[in-house]
Amino acid sequence: MPPGISFTPNRARGGLARLLFRFFSAGQVEYIKVLARRIKNGERIVSPDYLWRGHRGSLRYVAAHAARLLPNSQSEYNRLAAAYRFQCPYTVVPNGIDAALFKRPVAPTKRDEQLVLCVGRIEGRKNQLNIIRALQGTPFRLYIIGSPSANQLGYYEECKKQAGPNVRFINAVNQRELIQYYTTAKVHILPSWFETTGLSTLEAAAMGCNIVITDKGDTREYFEDYAWYCEPDSPESVRAAIEQAAAAPVREALIEKIYTQYTWEVVAGKTKQVYTEVLSKQ
């Protein structure tokens, strides 16, 4: 998401972040984080102007002087322009998948209709806890694949505490290993409080999983009516969407859309075209 804009409810944040967002705006919090990384980790602040412009002022300055912005979706640009009150030239360049690695299935594969995947960093914004609650007492098995955020270990411990015997935690694996999981499970879910895309969702859908995803953010622009949408704060909504996705046929039309519109090759071509247009006017 654009830096300095936050849509995560405060109850889903870690302790320090929750405290900061009670007293400061999203842009102010981002400014504090930059300064903290400079002091704690020695990270360089490239432009001294950032210190006196602040986070919000710096983003407005960059947008005003950019030849072209490349948002990942139309809705992302609309949100950024509304939050920072500017209009500037832009071209939508979406996110994508590595089609050379995540090869399009040549034929339908046997799917485990009771296996649900959630691939992503374990943190409050990704909302794994409500998936665990949603699937308690059901025949579904949930594989949560990813590492916990370093600043949200308490959230990770709460997820493990509430997880029943049908939940398995798997540390982050490389993308090649993910292929086996993507081609076995029937459903992939990411009920985040906010998602610009959900790269693991794109990968899982390309490999033939039916998709359950948040309706908060830019996801509908990518997945349209090919996904099942849920309310992040409702375990009942999450469970209902999983049940529907598990019972439905694989969305072949979504697979086609991803391999024609959302690969890194397509993304590179769009990016090159923008650079060619901009440089030709210099």
HELIX and SHEET records of a PDB file:
HELIX    1   1 ASN A   10  ALA A   12  5                                   3    
HELIX    2   2 GLY A   15  PHE A   23  1                                   9    
HELIX    3   3 ALA A   26  ASN A   41  1                                  16    
HELIX    4   4 ASP A   49  HIS A   65  1                                  17    
HELIX    5   5 GLN A   74  TYR A   84  1                                  11    
HELIX    6   6 GLY A  124  LYS A  126  5                                   3    
HELIX    7   7 GLN A  128  ALA A  134  1                                   7    
HELIX    8   8 LEU A  153  GLN A  162  1                                  10    
HELIX    9   9 GLN A  175  TYR A  182  1                                   8    
HELIX   10  10 LEU A  199  ALA A  206  1                                   8    
HELIX   11  11 THR A  219  PHE A  223  1                                   5    
HELIX   12  12 GLU A  224  TYR A  226  5                                   3    
HELIX   13  13 PRO A  235  ALA A  247  1                                  13    
HELIX   14  14 GLU A  252  GLN A  261  1                                  10    
HELIX   15  15 TRP A  264  SER A  280  1                                  17    
SHEET    1   A 6 VAL A 167  ILE A 170  0                                        
SHEET    2   A 6 ARG A 141  ILE A 145  1                                        
SHEET    3   A 6 ASP A 112  VAL A 119  1                                        
SHEET    4   A 6 ALA A 185  LEU A 190  1                                        
SHEET    5   A 6 ASN A 210  THR A 214  1                                        
SHEET    6   A 6 TRP A 228  CYS A 230  1                                        
END                                                                             
